[in-house]
Amino acid sequence: MAENKKGHEPSDKAYKEIVRSLQEINDLSSVDAILEKVLLEARALTNADAGTIFLVEKDRLRFSYVQNETLFSAEKVSPEVYSNYTLPIDVKSIVGYSATTGETVDIPDAYALSESASFGFNKDFDVQNNYRTQSILAIPLKSYQQRIVGVLQLINSKNEDSAVVPFSSEHRDLLPVFTINATIAIERGVMTRELVLRMMKMAELRDPTETGAHVLRVGAYAAEIYHQWALNRGVNWKERRRSKDLIRIAAMLHDVGKVGISDLILKKPARLTDEEFLTMKWHTALGAGLFSNATSELDSLSLDIALNHHEKWDGTGYPGDVDIVNMDDNAMGKGRRGEEIPLAARIVALADVFDALVSRRSYKEPMAYEQALGIIRDESGSHFDPDVVKAFDEVFHVCKAIHARYTADTQLNEIPNE
């Protein structure tokens, strides 16, 4: 978008573009998908090369999403998206100043920032990545009640000749219109995630391995594995985004059926008997039963994953063909095989096993990432769908970053003031 002359009002076309983008954002459910789309659309409105969204978490700002067209393609997810940083909400950093004051910060050239400014610009990212930050626009994300939800920071607006220029007056006029509505969607996404985590808290009370960190990791692994699988298959971007959004949430609910399994089995410190293991297997059908009256695509996907995430590609998994409504007959069906297993469940099967291998449990130490990758490769074509293994292999570096991001005992790193 070319810079307007002083005093020129944004066009009707620009406002129609905002309405279109907000409609697409409101079709999304997971907060991660919403953040990705908000950042993408904000960059499109301002022709910005890069951007970051920070969300308020207690008394700090958490690094929540990043895009940088110069350093990594928006088509492929970078491990940078799952960086685990926070910084204080104070006036010493650019985004901290915006969050503290509720004001937009407009910097034409970060390297020419006045020494009298209360905040500073940290050049470390530029140095480490051979990047040159120039123009910066940081705008607070405010709810209708004027509560600060986070900060959207855009970097390096470009003109029609792709030269970096300061953000224009039109950008400063348009973004508040966009962000106040986008913030509503972000809050909705955060609430959806919290509701899922509260539901899984019930399972955690029964089974200590079902932690919030575990389900966040499985959801994120599944989303990124699906994304790569879809890229490999040439799935169009609209379908890819919609399905990735849904699978992230549905995957978090994969073991919700454990709430119906006895503590005597879930918390047994010794090896389960054959009879106890058979009872444990029914958590798949119990979980699916919660979604049997499906009223949405998310419900249907959650049912598929809960029921089938222990099926195996070669047909040796469980529960097979069972009645999830009338479970009086305590017998498993013949295991589904190959593409009889829904794609989402084939993906979550791998994600769940990977997380179990590389995570610490009371009865075992975590396995090294490369060792876990080797096991999964070895089980391609038996336990796992070979195409899903291929996609996992291609986003393995991202999955390692996800594990580090959502590990309960991981120490958060603090971003230096910038």
NORBEL-V954094 format. One record per helix or strand of 3 or more residues. SS is the DSSP state (hx for helix, st for strand). FROM is the first residue (numbers start at 1). TO is the last residue. Records with the same first field share a line. If there is no record, write none. Layout:
SS = FROM-TO ; FROM-TO
This chain:
hx = 12-26 ; 31-46 ; 79-82 ; 94-101 ; 110-112 ; 124-129 ; 169-206 ; 212-233 ; 237-252 ; 256-260 ; 263-266 ; 274-281 ; 283-289 ; 297-308 ; 338-340 ; 343-358 ; 369-378 ; 386-394 ; 396-405
st = 48-57 ; 60-68 ; 85-88 ; 105-107 ; 136-142 ; 148-158
